[in-house]
Amino acid sequence: MVRTSLRLLGAGPVVILLALIVLLSFLSPYFLTGRNLSNILSQTAVIALVAMGQHIVILTRGIDLSVGSNLALASVVGALVFKSTDSTFLVVVAMIASGGLVGAINGLVYVYGRLPHPFIITLATLSIAKGTALELSDGRAIQGMPDFVRAIGGGSIYGIPGSLFVVAGVALLFAVMAKTMVWGRWIYAVGGKPEAAVQMGIPVKRVLISAYVISGLCAGLGAILLAGRTDAGSPLFGNLLELDTIAAVIIGGASFLGGRGHIGHALVGAIMIGVIRNALNLLNVDIFFQLIVIGVVIVMAVEADVLRNHLEGRMRVLQAAGQA
C-alpha cells in the first residue's frame, strides 16, 4: 500500500498535467489548436531551460535566486557585443559566458566564503546582475540580434518552435550526464547526504560550484532564446524568473531536501506553469488572479513532497520491522 502511494505521488505531476490538458480541451476550443500549442511550447521554453539548471542546484539542497537577473545581464551583454562586432559566434559565446561567470561567482563565494546558505550570495548577485544590466544598457532595451539567434529563439521547423530543440538537447545532455557520469552520482550524493559524501571522498566543493556554474550557463542559454524571440537584449528580462523556475522544479515533483528527482521534473513543472497561464488567458481570467493560482499550485506541490517524505519514512520503518 505504501509503495503504491509513493508511485502515485511520484507520477502525480504527470497525471495532473494530462488531466489539465484533457479538461482544458473541453473548456476552450482553441486550446488544442496547433498554433496555441506552439505558443505554449515557445513561451515555456525559457522557463524550462533555466529550470533545468535550477533543478541541478536544488538537487544539492541549494537555490539560485539570481537566474532572472543573470539572464537579463546576458541578453544585454549579447546585444552590446552584436552592436560592436556583428559576429554571431561572439554574441552566442558572450551570452553563455556571462551566465556562466555569474554562476561561478555564486558557487565560489558560497563554497569558499563558507556562507550558511546559497540564498545569501544568489540574492546579492540578483541585485548586482540587475544593476549591471541597467547600467550597461542605460535602462533601455537594445534592439538587434544575429539571424541565427533570432532563428533559434523565434523561428520554427515544420511548425515546431526552434527553442524546443534547444530545450530537448539540453535535457538529453543532462539525462546522460546524470546516468552515465560519476558527476551525476556525486550530485545526488551531495544533496542526499552531505556528511556521508564528505566521508566517501567526494569533492563536495567542486560539485557544488559546478551546480551553480551549470545554473548560470542555463540562464545564458535562456537569454539566447528570449533575445532571439524579441530581437533585443533588455535589463527587464527575467522578471520573477527565479520564482517560475523554482516553482517548475517543485511542481514537477523534485524535493527541496535535495538528492531526489530527475530532469523531467523541471520540464513537467515548466509545461504545467505554461499550460495553466495559457488556459487562464484563454478563459479571460484576470492576470492578477493568475499569480494566486500559481501560488496555490506551489503550496500543493510542497505539501505533496511532505506527504511523500512521510510515506517514505513509514515504508522504511515497515521494512525494518519485517526484517526484524
C-alpha positions in Angstrom: 0.0 0.0 0.0 2.8 2.4 0.9 4.8 1.6 -2.2 1.7 2.2 -4.3 1.1 5.5 -2.7 4.7 6.5 -3.4 4.4 5.6 -7.0 1.2 7.6 -7.3 2.8 10.6 -5.7 5.8 10.3 -8.0 3.6 10.2 -11.1 1.3 12.8 -9.7 2.6 15.8 -11.7 2.4 14.0 -15.0 -1.1 12.7 -14.2 -2.2 16.2 -13.2 -0.7 17.7 -16.4 -2.5 15.2 -18.6 -5.8 15.8 -16.7 -5.4 19.6 -17.2 -4.9 19.1 -20.9 -8.0 17.0 -21.2 -10.1 19.3 -19.1 -8.9 22.4 -21.0 -9.6 20.8 -24.3 -13.3 20.8 -23.3 -13.3 24.3 -21.8 -11.7 26.1 -24.7 -12.0 25.1 -28.4 -8.7 26.9 -29.1 -6.6 25.1 -26.5 -5.6 22.1 -28.6 -5.1 24.0 -31.8 -1.6 23.7 -33.4 -1.0 27.5 -33.1 -1.9 27.6 -29.4 0.2 24.5 -28.5 3.1 26.0 -30.4 2.7 29.2 -28.4 2.7 27.3 -25.1 5.9 25.5 -26.0 7.6 28.7 -27.2 6.6 30.7 -24.1 7.7 27.9 -21.7 11.0 27.1 -23.4 12.9 29.8 -21.4 11.4 28.7 -18.1 12.1 25.0 -18.9 15.7 25.7 -19.9 16.6 27.8 -16.9 14.6 25.5 -14.6 16.8 22.6 -15.6 19.8 24.5 -14.2 17.8 25.4 -11.1 17.0 21.7 -10.7 20.7 20.8 -10.5 21.1 23.4 -7.8 18.1 22.2 -5.8 19.4 18.6 -6.1 22.3 19.8 -3.9 19.9 21.4 -1.4 20.6 24.8 -2.8 18.8 27.6 -4.5 19.7 30.1 -7.2 17.8 33.4 -6.9 19.9 35.2 -9.5 18.8 33.4 -12.6 16.4 36.1 -13.8 18.9 38.9 -13.4 21.6 36.7 -14.8 19.5 36.2 -17.9 18.8 39.9 -18.3 22.5 40.7 -18.0 23.5 38.0 -20.5 21.0 39.4 -23.0 22.3 42.9 -22.6 25.9 41.7 -23.0 24.9 39.8 -26.2 23.2 42.9 -27.6 26.2 45.1 -26.9 28.6 42.6 -28.4 26.4 42.4 -31.5 26.5 46.2 -31.9 30.3 46.2 -31.6 31.3 43.2 -33.7 28.3 42.0 -35.7 29.6 38.5 -35.0 27.1 35.7 -34.4 29.7 33.4 -32.8 30.9 36.1 -30.3 27.3 37.1 -29.4 26.4 33.5 -28.5 29.7 32.9 -26.6 29.3 36.2 -24.8 25.8 35.4 -23.5 26.7 31.9 -22.4 30.0 33.1 -20.8 28.2 35.9 -19.0 25.7 33.5 -17.5 28.4 31.0 -16.5 30.5 33.8 -14.9 27.7 34.8 -12.6 27.1 31.2 -11.8 30.8 30.7 -11.0 30.7 33.7 -8.7 27.7 32.3 -6.9 29.4 28.9 -6.4 32.8 30.2 -5.4 31.5 32.7 -2.9 29.1 30.2 -1.4 31.7 27.5 -1.0 34.9 29.3 -0.2 33.1 32.2 1.6 31.7 29.5 3.9 28.2 31.1 3.7 25.5 29.3 5.7 23.2 29.1 2.7 23.4 30.0 -1.1 20.3 32.2 -0.6 22.6 34.9 0.6 25.0 35.1 -2.3 22.4 34.5 -5.0 20.2 37.2 -3.6 23.2 39.5 -3.7 24.0 38.6 -7.3 20.4 39.1 -8.2 20.7 42.7 -7.3 24.3 43.1 -8.7 23.5 41.5 -12.1 20.3 43.5 -12.5 22.1 46.8 -11.6 24.9 46.0 -14.0 22.4 45.2 -16.8 20.6 48.5 -16.2 23.9 50.4 -16.1 25.3 48.9 -19.3 22.0 49.4 -21.2 21.2 52.8 -19.7 17.9 51.2 -18.5 16.6 50.5 -22.1 16.2 47.6 -24.4 18.9 47.3 -27.0 17.5 46.2 -30.4 19.1 43.8 -32.7 20.3 40.2 -32.7 22.0 37.9 -35.2 19.9 35.9 -37.7 21.0 32.7 -36.0 19.9 33.8 -32.6 16.5 35.1 -34.0 16.0 31.7 -35.7 16.6 29.8 -32.5 14.5 32.0 -30.3 11.7 32.9 -32.6 11.8 30.5 -35.6 10.2 27.2 -36.2 10.9 23.9 -38.1 7.7 22.3 -39.6 5.7 24.3 -37.1 7.8 23.2 -34.1 9.5 26.1 -32.3 13.2 26.1 -32.7 13.6 26.8 -29.0 12.1 23.4 -28.3 15.0 21.6 -29.9 17.4 23.6 -27.7 15.5 22.5 -24.6 15.3 18.9 -25.7 19.0 18.9 -26.5 20.0 20.3 -23.0 17.5 17.9 -21.3 19.1 14.9 -23.1 22.6 16.1 -22.2 21.7 16.4 -18.5 20.0 13.0 -18.5 23.1 11.4 -20.0 25.4 13.2 -17.5 23.2 12.1 -14.6 23.1 8.5 -15.7 26.5 7.8 -17.1 28.9 10.2 -15.5 30.4 10.0 -12.0 29.5 13.6 -11.6 25.8 12.7 -11.8 26.1 10.3 -8.9 28.1 12.9 -6.9 25.3 15.5 -7.3 22.8 13.1 -5.8 25.2 12.1 -3.1 26.0 15.6 -2.1 22.3 16.6 -2.0 21.1 13.4 -0.3 23.6 13.0 2.5 26.3 15.8 2.5 28.2 14.4 5.5 28.4 10.9 4.0 29.6 12.4 0.7 32.5 14.1 2.5 33.4 10.8 4.2 33.2 9.0 0.9 35.9 11.3 -0.5 33.6 13.1 -3.0 34.9 16.5 -3.9 31.9 18.3 -2.4 33.2 21.8 -3.0 33.8 21.2 -6.7 30.4 19.5 -7.1 28.6 22.5 -5.5 30.5 25.0 -7.7 29.7 23.0 -10.8 26.0 23.1 -10.0 25.9 26.9 -9.8 28.0 27.2 -12.9 25.6 25.0 -14.8 22.6 27.0 -13.5 24.4 30.2 -14.8 25.1 28.6 -18.2 21.4 27.7 -18.5 20.5 31.3 -17.7 22.9 32.3 -20.5 21.2 29.9 -22.9 17.8 31.2 -21.8 19.0 34.7 -22.7 19.7 33.5 -26.2 16.2 32.1 -26.6 14.5 35.2 -25.2 16.7 37.7 -27.0 16.1 35.8 -30.2 12.4 35.8 -29.8 12.3 39.5 -29.1 15.2 40.6 -31.3 16.6 42.5 -28.4 18.6 42.5 -25.1 16.9 44.1 -22.2 17.7 44.7 -18.5 14.0 44.0 -17.8 14.1 40.4 -19.0 13.8 37.6 -16.5 11.5 39.4 -14.0 10.4 36.8 -11.4 12.0 34.1 -13.5 13.7 32.8 -10.3 10.3 32.1 -8.8 9.0 30.5 -12.0 11.9 28.1 -12.2 11.8 27.2 -8.5 8.1 26.6 -8.9 8.6 24.5 -12.0 11.1 22.2 -10.2 8.9 21.8 -7.1 5.6 21.5 -9.0 7.3 18.8 -11.2 8.0 16.7 -8.2 11.5 17.4 -7.0 12.3 18.0 -3.4 13.9 20.9 -1.5 15.5 18.3 0.7 17.9 17.5 -2.2 19.2 14.3 -3.6 16.0 13.2 -5.3 14.5 14.0 -8.7 15.3 13.9 -12.4 15.4 16.5 -15.1 11.9 15.5 -16.3 10.6 17.2 -13.1 11.7 20.6 -14.3 10.3 20.0 -17.7 6.9 18.8 -16.5 6.7 21.7 -14.0 7.6 24.3 -16.6 5.0 22.9 -19.1 2.4 22.8 -16.3 3.0 26.5 -15.5 2.8 27.4 -19.2 -0.5 25.4 -19.6 -2.1 27.0 -16.6 -1.2 30.5 -17.7 -2.3 29.9 -21.2 -5.6 28.4 -20.1 -6.3 31.3 -17.8 -5.6 33.7 -20.6 -7.9 31.8 -23.0 -10.6 31.8 -20.3 -10.2 35.6 -19.8 -9.2 35.2 -16.2 -7.7 38.3 -14.6 -3.9 38.4 -14.8 -3.6 39.1 -11.1 -5.6 36.1 -10.2 -3.1 34.0 -12.2 -0.4 34.8 -9.6 -2.8 33.4 -6.9 -3.4 30.2 -8.9 0.4 29.6 -9.4 0.9 30.2 -5.6 -1.8 27.7 -4.7 -0.3 25.1 -7.1 3.2 25.6 -5.4 1.7 25.1 -2.0 0.0 21.9 -3.1 3.3 20.6 -4.7 5.2 21.3 -1.5 2.6 19.5 0.6 2.8 16.5 -1.8 6.5 16.5 -1.2 6.0 16.5 2.6 3.5 13.6 2.3 5.9 11.7 0.1 8.7 12.1 2.7 6.3 10.9 5.4 5.3 7.8 3.4 9.0 7.0 2.6 9.8 7.2 6.3 6.9 4.9 7.1 7.9 2.4 4.5 11.4 2.2 5.9 10.0 1.5 9.3 7.7 -1.2 7.9 10.6 -2.8 6.0 12.8 -2.7 9.1 10.1 -4.3 11.2 9.6 -7.1 8.6 13.3 -7.9 8.6 13.5 -8.0 12.4 
